[in-house]
Amino acid sequence: MIIEQLVGNKRDIPVQELEKLHEEKVVLPSSALVKRIQRVTTDHGRELGIRLAPGPDLCDGDILLRNEKEIITISVLPTDVLVIAPTSIFEMGQVAHALGNRHLQAQFFDAGSDYAAEVMVVQYDHTVEDFLKHHGTHYQRQERVMPVPFRHAEHTH
């Protein structure tokens, strides 16, 4: 079976309706969310092809197939990240400059997010962790399902 468009996201389905459906999941690492064409297998062993038109990346909970009895959804594996919480604009500038020089992708969240603080999140890197420790910047290493996949940063000098 080839999936050419998403049906929606399971967050948008009322819980009582979702409970009536048999759910199969396609478990993917964050890096696979950006791929438009791929072959996947559900947690029940069903093989699917995904061939999506250009558009938004796949997200946790996206629905690949839905009928009256079943639903097949995307389930994203957590990513090893550093959640960085600088305490001043000066400290934030130092961190942003250092990480920018490394061409790392970063995601930013405000106090209204699941982090309940203004933070910058990057994929785990031991040299970044060493930098943060050396500069006394508050951070935590966590496993998180990111709302947007990290992409490789292309650059030239």
Rosetta constraint file for C-alpha pairs under 8 A:
AtomPair CA 1 CA 47 HARMONIC 7.45 0.50
AtomPair CA 1 CA 48 HARMONIC 5.28 0.50
AtomPair CA 1 CA 49 HARMONIC 6.14 0.50
AtomPair CA 2 CA 48 HARMONIC 5.93 0.50
AtomPair CA 2 CA 49 HARMONIC 4.49 0.50
AtomPair CA 2 CA 50 HARMONIC 5.68 0.50
AtomPair CA 2 CA 51 HARMONIC 6.81 0.50
AtomPair CA 3 CA 48 HARMONIC 7.18 0.50
AtomPair CA 3 CA 49 HARMONIC 6.02 0.50
AtomPair CA 3 CA 50 HARMONIC 4.78 0.50
AtomPair CA 3 CA 51 HARMONIC 6.02 0.50
AtomPair CA 3 CA 52 HARMONIC 7.28 0.50
AtomPair CA 3 CA 64 HARMONIC 6.48 0.50
AtomPair CA 3 CA 65 HARMONIC 7.64 0.50
AtomPair CA 4 CA 50 HARMONIC 6.24 0.50
AtomPair CA 4 CA 51 HARMONIC 4.99 0.50
AtomPair CA 4 CA 52 HARMONIC 4.87 0.50
AtomPair CA 4 CA 53 HARMONIC 7.23 0.50
AtomPair CA 5 CA 51 HARMONIC 7.75 0.50
AtomPair CA 5 CA 52 HARMONIC 5.79 0.50
AtomPair CA 5 CA 53 HARMONIC 7.54 0.50
AtomPair CA 5 CA 64 HARMONIC 7.23 0.50
AtomPair CA 6 CA 62 HARMONIC 6.85 0.50
AtomPair CA 6 CA 63 HARMONIC 5.75 0.50
AtomPair CA 6 CA 64 HARMONIC 5.17 0.50
AtomPair CA 6 CA 65 HARMONIC 7.46 0.50
AtomPair CA 7 CA 62 HARMONIC 7.53 0.50
AtomPair CA 7 CA 63 HARMONIC 5.26 0.50
AtomPair CA 7 CA 64 HARMONIC 6.02 0.50
AtomPair CA 7 CA 65 HARMONIC 6.52 0.50
AtomPair CA 7 CA 66 HARMONIC 7.11 0.50
AtomPair CA 8 CA 12 HARMONIC 7.51 0.50
AtomPair CA 8 CA 62 HARMONIC 5.85 0.50
AtomPair CA 8 CA 63 HARMONIC 5.31 0.50
AtomPair CA 8 CA 64 HARMONIC 7.93 0.50
AtomPair CA 9 CA 13 HARMONIC 7.50 0.50
AtomPair CA 9 CA 61 HARMONIC 5.25 0.50
AtomPair CA 9 CA 62 HARMONIC 4.21 0.50
AtomPair CA 9 CA 63 HARMONIC 5.27 0.50
AtomPair CA 9 CA 73 HARMONIC 7.99 0.50
AtomPair CA 10 CA 18 HARMONIC 7.70 0.50
AtomPair CA 10 CA 61 HARMONIC 5.28 0.50
AtomPair CA 10 CA 62 HARMONIC 6.34 0.50
AtomPair CA 10 CA 63 HARMONIC 6.43 0.50
AtomPair CA 10 CA 73 HARMONIC 7.54 0.50
AtomPair CA 11 CA 61 HARMONIC 6.73 0.50
AtomPair CA 13 CA 17 HARMONIC 6.66 0.50
AtomPair CA 13 CA 18 HARMONIC 6.27 0.50
AtomPair CA 14 CA 18 HARMONIC 6.27 0.50
AtomPair CA 15 CA 19 HARMONIC 6.09 0.50
AtomPair CA 16 CA 20 HARMONIC 6.88 0.50
AtomPair CA 17 CA 21 HARMONIC 7.19 0.50
AtomPair CA 20 CA 69 HARMONIC 7.51 0.50
AtomPair CA 21 CA 68 HARMONIC 7.34 0.50
AtomPair CA 21 CA 69 HARMONIC 5.22 0.50
AtomPair CA 21 CA 70 HARMONIC 4.83 0.50
AtomPair CA 21 CA 71 HARMONIC 6.35 0.50
AtomPair CA 22 CA 69 HARMONIC 6.22 0.50
AtomPair CA 22 CA 70 HARMONIC 4.49 0.50
AtomPair CA 22 CA 71 HARMONIC 6.18 0.50
AtomPair CA 23 CA 70 HARMONIC 5.80 0.50
AtomPair CA 23 CA 71 HARMONIC 4.92 0.50
AtomPair CA 23 CA 72 HARMONIC 5.77 0.50
AtomPair CA 23 CA 73 HARMONIC 7.30 0.50
AtomPair CA 24 CA 42 HARMONIC 6.09 0.50
AtomPair CA 24 CA 43 HARMONIC 6.13 0.50
AtomPair CA 24 CA 44 HARMONIC 6.45 0.50
AtomPair CA 24 CA 70 HARMONIC 7.71 0.50
AtomPair CA 24 CA 71 HARMONIC 6.31 0.50
AtomPair CA 24 CA 72 HARMONIC 4.75 0.50
AtomPair CA 24 CA 73 HARMONIC 6.43 0.50
AtomPair CA 25 CA 42 HARMONIC 5.25 0.50
AtomPair CA 25 CA 43 HARMONIC 5.51 0.50
AtomPair CA 25 CA 44 HARMONIC 7.84 0.50
AtomPair CA 25 CA 72 HARMONIC 5.55 0.50
AtomPair CA 25 CA 73 HARMONIC 4.93 0.50
AtomPair CA 25 CA 74 HARMONIC 5.72 0.50
AtomPair CA 25 CA 75 HARMONIC 6.05 0.50
AtomPair CA 26 CA 40 HARMONIC 6.86 0.50
AtomPair CA 26 CA 41 HARMONIC 6.17 0.50
AtomPair CA 26 CA 42 HARMONIC 4.46 0.50
AtomPair CA 26 CA 43 HARMONIC 6.22 0.50
AtomPair CA 26 CA 72 HARMONIC 7.23 0.50
AtomPair CA 26 CA 73 HARMONIC 6.12 0.50
AtomPair CA 26 CA 74 HARMONIC 4.93 0.50
AtomPair CA 26 CA 75 HARMONIC 5.86 0.50
AtomPair CA 27 CA 42 HARMONIC 7.14 0.50
AtomPair CA 27 CA 43 HARMONIC 7.32 0.50
AtomPair CA 27 CA 74 HARMONIC 6.11 0.50
AtomPair CA 27 CA 75 HARMONIC 4.71 0.50
AtomPair CA 27 CA 76 HARMONIC 5.73 0.50
AtomPair CA 27 CA 77 HARMONIC 6.68 0.50
AtomPair CA 28 CA 32 HARMONIC 6.18 0.50
AtomPair CA 28 CA 33 HARMONIC 7.29 0.50
AtomPair CA 28 CA 74 HARMONIC 7.15 0.50
AtomPair CA 28 CA 75 HARMONIC 6.28 0.50
AtomPair CA 28 CA 76 HARMONIC 5.04 0.50
AtomPair CA 28 CA 77 HARMONIC 5.94 0.50
AtomPair CA 29 CA 33 HARMONIC 7.29 0.50
AtomPair CA 29 CA 76 HARMONIC 5.72 0.50
AtomPair CA 29 CA 77 HARMONIC 5.01 0.50
AtomPair CA 29 CA 78 HARMONIC 7.41 0.50
AtomPair CA 29 CA 79 HARMONIC 7.70 0.50
AtomPair CA 30 CA 76 HARMONIC 6.18 0.50
AtomPair CA 30 CA 77 HARMONIC 6.58 0.50
AtomPair CA 30 CA 78 HARMONIC 7.57 0.50
AtomPair CA 30 CA 79 HARMONIC 6.93 0.50
AtomPair CA 30 CA 145 HARMONIC 7.87 0.50
AtomPair CA 30 CA 146 HARMONIC 7.56 0.50
AtomPair CA 30 CA 149 HARMONIC 5.31 0.50
AtomPair CA 30 CA 150 HARMONIC 7.30 0.50
AtomPair CA 31 CA 35 HARMONIC 7.99 0.50
AtomPair CA 31 CA 149 HARMONIC 6.36 0.50
AtomPair CA 31 CA 150 HARMONIC 7.01 0.50
AtomPair CA 31 CA 151 HARMONIC 7.44 0.50
AtomPair CA 33 CA 57 HARMONIC 5.74 0.50
AtomPair CA 33 CA 58 HARMONIC 4.82 0.50
AtomPair CA 33 CA 59 HARMONIC 6.80 0.50
AtomPair CA 33 CA 149 HARMONIC 6.56 0.50
AtomPair CA 34 CA 57 HARMONIC 5.17 0.50
AtomPair CA 34 CA 58 HARMONIC 6.63 0.50
AtomPair CA 34 CA 149 HARMONIC 7.18 0.50
AtomPair CA 34 CA 151 HARMONIC 7.98 0.50
AtomPair CA 35 CA 57 HARMONIC 7.72 0.50
AtomPair CA 36 CA 50 HARMONIC 7.06 0.50
AtomPair CA 36 CA 51 HARMONIC 5.79 0.50
AtomPair CA 36 CA 52 HARMONIC 5.14 0.50
AtomPair CA 36 CA 53 HARMONIC 6.94 0.50
AtomPair CA 36 CA 54 HARMONIC 7.05 0.50
AtomPair CA 36 CA 57 HARMONIC 7.99 0.50
AtomPair CA 37 CA 49 HARMONIC 7.44 0.50
AtomPair CA 37 CA 50 HARMONIC 5.32 0.50
AtomPair CA 37 CA 51 HARMONIC 4.50 0.50
AtomPair CA 37 CA 52 HARMONIC 6.46 0.50
AtomPair CA 38 CA 49 HARMONIC 5.93 0.50
AtomPair CA 38 CA 50 HARMONIC 5.26 0.50
AtomPair CA 38 CA 51 HARMONIC 6.83 0.50
AtomPair CA 39 CA 47 HARMONIC 7.21 0.50
AtomPair CA 39 CA 48 HARMONIC 5.85 0.50
AtomPair CA 39 CA 49 HARMONIC 4.49 0.50
AtomPair CA 39 CA 50 HARMONIC 6.16 0.50
AtomPair CA 40 CA 47 HARMONIC 5.80 0.50
AtomPair CA 40 CA 48 HARMONIC 5.33 0.50
AtomPair CA 40 CA 49 HARMONIC 6.24 0.50
AtomPair CA 40 CA 50 HARMONIC 7.50 0.50
AtomPair CA 41 CA 45 HARMONIC 5.70 0.50
AtomPair CA 41 CA 46 HARMONIC 5.40 0.50
AtomPair CA 41 CA 47 HARMONIC 4.38 0.50
AtomPair CA 41 CA 48 HARMONIC 6.06 0.50
AtomPair CA 42 CA 46 HARMONIC 5.21 0.50
AtomPair CA 42 CA 47 HARMONIC 6.52 0.50
AtomPair CA 42 CA 48 HARMONIC 7.79 0.50
AtomPair CA 42 CA 72 HARMONIC 7.81 0.50
AtomPair CA 57 CA 148 HARMONIC 7.77 0.50
AtomPair CA 57 CA 149 HARMONIC 7.89 0.50
AtomPair CA 58 CA 62 HARMONIC 6.68 0.50
AtomPair CA 58 CA 74 HARMONIC 7.78 0.50
AtomPair CA 59 CA 74 HARMONIC 6.98 0.50
AtomPair CA 59 CA 76 HARMONIC 7.43 0.50
AtomPair CA 59 CA 147 HARMONIC 6.78 0.50
AtomPair CA 59 CA 148 HARMONIC 7.22 0.50
AtomPair CA 60 CA 73 HARMONIC 7.99 0.50
AtomPair CA 60 CA 74 HARMONIC 5.47 0.50
AtomPair CA 60 CA 75 HARMONIC 5.11 0.50
AtomPair CA 60 CA 76 HARMONIC 5.26 0.50
AtomPair CA 60 CA 145 HARMONIC 7.86 0.50
AtomPair CA 60 CA 147 HARMONIC 7.41 0.50
AtomPair CA 61 CA 73 HARMONIC 5.61 0.50
AtomPair CA 61 CA 74 HARMONIC 5.15 0.50
AtomPair CA 61 CA 75 HARMONIC 5.98 0.50
AtomPair CA 62 CA 73 HARMONIC 5.45 0.50
AtomPair CA 62 CA 74 HARMONIC 5.27 0.50
AtomPair CA 63 CA 71 HARMONIC 6.98 0.50
AtomPair CA 63 CA 72 HARMONIC 5.84 0.50
AtomPair CA 63 CA 73 HARMONIC 4.44 0.50
AtomPair CA 63 CA 74 HARMONIC 6.55 0.50
AtomPair CA 64 CA 71 HARMONIC 7.60 0.50
AtomPair CA 64 CA 72 HARMONIC 5.47 0.50
AtomPair CA 64 CA 73 HARMONIC 5.66 0.50
AtomPair CA 64 CA 74 HARMONIC 7.36 0.50
AtomPair CA 65 CA 70 HARMONIC 7.86 0.50
AtomPair CA 65 CA 71 HARMONIC 5.54 0.50
AtomPair CA 65 CA 72 HARMONIC 5.09 0.50
AtomPair CA 65 CA 73 HARMONIC 7.30 0.50
AtomPair CA 66 CA 70 HARMONIC 5.80 0.50
AtomPair CA 66 CA 71 HARMONIC 4.39 0.50
AtomPair CA 66 CA 72 HARMONIC 6.53 0.50
AtomPair CA 67 CA 71 HARMONIC 6.57 0.50
AtomPair CA 76 CA 145 HARMONIC 6.35 0.50
AtomPair CA 77 CA 145 HARMONIC 6.27 0.50
AtomPair CA 78 CA 143 HARMONIC 5.32 0.50
AtomPair CA 78 CA 144 HARMONIC 4.58 0.50
AtomPair CA 78 CA 145 HARMONIC 4.28 0.50
AtomPair CA 78 CA 146 HARMONIC 7.22 0.50
AtomPair CA 79 CA 123 HARMONIC 7.21 0.50
AtomPair CA 79 CA 143 HARMONIC 5.28 0.50
AtomPair CA 79 CA 144 HARMONIC 5.20 0.50
AtomPair CA 79 CA 145 HARMONIC 5.97 0.50
AtomPair CA 79 CA 146 HARMONIC 7.03 0.50
AtomPair CA 80 CA 123 HARMONIC 6.07 0.50
AtomPair CA 80 CA 124 HARMONIC 5.48 0.50
AtomPair CA 80 CA 141 HARMONIC 7.20 0.50
AtomPair CA 80 CA 142 HARMONIC 5.93 0.50
AtomPair CA 80 CA 143 HARMONIC 4.68 0.50
AtomPair CA 80 CA 144 HARMONIC 6.66 0.50
AtomPair CA 81 CA 121 HARMONIC 6.51 0.50
AtomPair CA 81 CA 122 HARMONIC 5.54 0.50
AtomPair CA 81 CA 123 HARMONIC 4.31 0.50
AtomPair CA 81 CA 124 HARMONIC 4.44 0.50
AtomPair CA 81 CA 141 HARMONIC 5.75 0.50
AtomPair CA 81 CA 142 HARMONIC 5.43 0.50
AtomPair CA 81 CA 143 HARMONIC 6.12 0.50
AtomPair CA 81 CA 144 HARMONIC 6.92 0.50
AtomPair CA 82 CA 121 HARMONIC 5.65 0.50
AtomPair CA 82 CA 122 HARMONIC 5.43 0.50
AtomPair CA 82 CA 123 HARMONIC 6.15 0.50
AtomPair CA 82 CA 124 HARMONIC 5.39 0.50
AtomPair CA 82 CA 129 HARMONIC 7.64 0.50
AtomPair CA 82 CA 139 HARMONIC 6.49 0.50
AtomPair CA 82 CA 140 HARMONIC 5.67 0.50
AtomPair CA 82 CA 141 HARMONIC 4.57 0.50
AtomPair CA 82 CA 142 HARMONIC 6.30 0.50
AtomPair CA 83 CA 119 HARMONIC 6.41 0.50
AtomPair CA 83 CA 120 HARMONIC 5.96 0.50
AtomPair CA 83 CA 121 HARMONIC 4.62 0.50
AtomPair CA 83 CA 122 HARMONIC 6.85 0.50
AtomPair CA 83 CA 139 HARMONIC 5.36 0.50
AtomPair CA 83 CA 140 HARMONIC 5.17 0.50
AtomPair CA 83 CA 141 HARMONIC 6.24 0.50
AtomPair CA 83 CA 142 HARMONIC 7.06 0.50
AtomPair CA 84 CA 119 HARMONIC 5.49 0.50
AtomPair CA 84 CA 120 HARMONIC 5.09 0.50
AtomPair CA 84 CA 121 HARMONIC 6.02 0.50
AtomPair CA 84 CA 137 HARMONIC 7.48 0.50
AtomPair CA 84 CA 138 HARMONIC 6.18 0.50
AtomPair CA 84 CA 139 HARMONIC 4.28 0.50
AtomPair CA 84 CA 140 HARMONIC 6.66 0.50
AtomPair CA 85 CA 117 HARMONIC 7.69 0.50
AtomPair CA 85 CA 118 HARMONIC 6.65 0.50
AtomPair CA 85 CA 119 HARMONIC 4.80 0.50
AtomPair CA 85 CA 120 HARMONIC 6.59 0.50
AtomPair CA 85 CA 137 HARMONIC 7.23 0.50
AtomPair CA 85 CA 138 HARMONIC 5.42 0.50
AtomPair CA 85 CA 139 HARMONIC 5.71 0.50
AtomPair CA 86 CA 91 HARMONIC 5.66 0.50
AtomPair CA 86 CA 92 HARMONIC 5.37 0.50
AtomPair CA 86 CA 119 HARMONIC 7.46 0.50
AtomPair CA 86 CA 137 HARMONIC 5.86 0.50
AtomPair CA 86 CA 138 HARMONIC 6.02 0.50
AtomPair CA 86 CA 139 HARMONIC 7.93 0.50
AtomPair CA 87 CA 91 HARMONIC 6.60 0.50
AtomPair CA 87 CA 92 HARMONIC 7.51 0.50
AtomPair CA 87 CA 137 HARMONIC 7.78 0.50
AtomPair CA 87 CA 138 HARMONIC 7.68 0.50
AtomPair CA 88 CA 92 HARMONIC 6.17 0.50
AtomPair CA 89 CA 93 HARMONIC 6.03 0.50
AtomPair CA 90 CA 94 HARMONIC 6.37 0.50
AtomPair CA 91 CA 95 HARMONIC 6.27 0.50
AtomPair CA 91 CA 137 HARMONIC 7.38 0.50
AtomPair CA 92 CA 96 HARMONIC 5.95 0.50
AtomPair CA 93 CA 97 HARMONIC 5.94 0.50
AtomPair CA 94 CA 98 HARMONIC 6.16 0.50
AtomPair CA 95 CA 99 HARMONIC 6.05 0.50
AtomPair CA 95 CA 132 HARMONIC 7.81 0.50
AtomPair CA 96 CA 100 HARMONIC 5.79 0.50
AtomPair CA 97 CA 101 HARMONIC 6.28 0.50
AtomPair CA 98 CA 102 HARMONIC 6.76 0.50
AtomPair CA 99 CA 103 HARMONIC 6.45 0.50
AtomPair CA 99 CA 104 HARMONIC 5.94 0.50
AtomPair CA 99 CA 128 HARMONIC 7.55 0.50
AtomPair CA 100 CA 104 HARMONIC 6.28 0.50
AtomPair CA 103 CA 153 HARMONIC 6.09 0.50
AtomPair CA 103 CA 155 HARMONIC 7.68 0.50
AtomPair CA 104 CA 122 HARMONIC 7.12 0.50
AtomPair CA 104 CA 123 HARMONIC 7.97 0.50
AtomPair CA 104 CA 152 HARMONIC 7.92 0.50
AtomPair CA 104 CA 153 HARMONIC 6.71 0.50
AtomPair CA 105 CA 122 HARMONIC 6.32 0.50
AtomPair CA 105 CA 123 HARMONIC 7.69 0.50
AtomPair CA 105 CA 150 HARMONIC 6.24 0.50
AtomPair CA 105 CA 151 HARMONIC 6.78 0.50
AtomPair CA 105 CA 152 HARMONIC 7.23 0.50
AtomPair CA 105 CA 153 HARMONIC 6.50 0.50
AtomPair CA 106 CA 120 HARMONIC 6.41 0.50
AtomPair CA 106 CA 121 HARMONIC 5.55 0.50
AtomPair CA 106 CA 122 HARMONIC 4.85 0.50
AtomPair CA 106 CA 123 HARMONIC 7.82 0.50
AtomPair CA 106 CA 150 HARMONIC 7.69 0.50
AtomPair CA 107 CA 120 HARMONIC 5.69 0.50
AtomPair CA 107 CA 121 HARMONIC 5.14 0.50
AtomPair CA 107 CA 122 HARMONIC 6.63 0.50
AtomPair CA 108 CA 118 HARMONIC 7.47 0.50
AtomPair CA 108 CA 119 HARMONIC 5.87 0.50
AtomPair CA 108 CA 120 HARMONIC 4.57 0.50
AtomPair CA 108 CA 121 HARMONIC 6.30 0.50
AtomPair CA 109 CA 113 HARMONIC 6.05 0.50
AtomPair CA 109 CA 115 HARMONIC 7.34 0.50
AtomPair CA 109 CA 117 HARMONIC 7.32 0.50
AtomPair CA 109 CA 118 HARMONIC 5.54 0.50
AtomPair CA 109 CA 119 HARMONIC 5.38 0.50
AtomPair CA 109 CA 120 HARMONIC 6.46 0.50
AtomPair CA 110 CA 115 HARMONIC 7.75 0.50
AtomPair CA 110 CA 116 HARMONIC 7.11 0.50
AtomPair CA 110 CA 117 HARMONIC 5.67 0.50
AtomPair CA 110 CA 118 HARMONIC 4.19 0.50
AtomPair CA 110 CA 119 HARMONIC 6.56 0.50
AtomPair CA 111 CA 115 HARMONIC 6.87 0.50
AtomPair CA 111 CA 116 HARMONIC 4.43 0.50
AtomPair CA 111 CA 117 HARMONIC 3.86 0.50
AtomPair CA 111 CA 118 HARMONIC 5.05 0.50
AtomPair CA 112 CA 116 HARMONIC 5.66 0.50
AtomPair CA 112 CA 117 HARMONIC 7.16 0.50
AtomPair CA 113 CA 117 HARMONIC 7.17 0.50
AtomPair CA 115 CA 119 HARMONIC 7.49 0.50
AtomPair CA 123 CA 150 HARMONIC 7.64 0.50
AtomPair CA 124 CA 128 HARMONIC 7.59 0.50
AtomPair CA 124 CA 129 HARMONIC 7.65 0.50
AtomPair CA 124 CA 141 HARMONIC 7.40 0.50
AtomPair CA 125 CA 129 HARMONIC 6.35 0.50
AtomPair CA 126 CA 130 HARMONIC 6.16 0.50
AtomPair CA 127 CA 131 HARMONIC 6.21 0.50
AtomPair CA 128 CA 132 HARMONIC 6.21 0.50
AtomPair CA 129 CA 133 HARMONIC 6.18 0.50
AtomPair CA 130 CA 134 HARMONIC 6.03 0.50
AtomPair CA 131 CA 135 HARMONIC 6.18 0.50
AtomPair CA 132 CA 136 HARMONIC 5.95 0.50
AtomPair CA 132 CA 137 HARMONIC 5.05 0.50
AtomPair CA 132 CA 138 HARMONIC 7.33 0.50
AtomPair CA 132 CA 139 HARMONIC 7.36 0.50
AtomPair CA 133 CA 137 HARMONIC 6.35 0.50
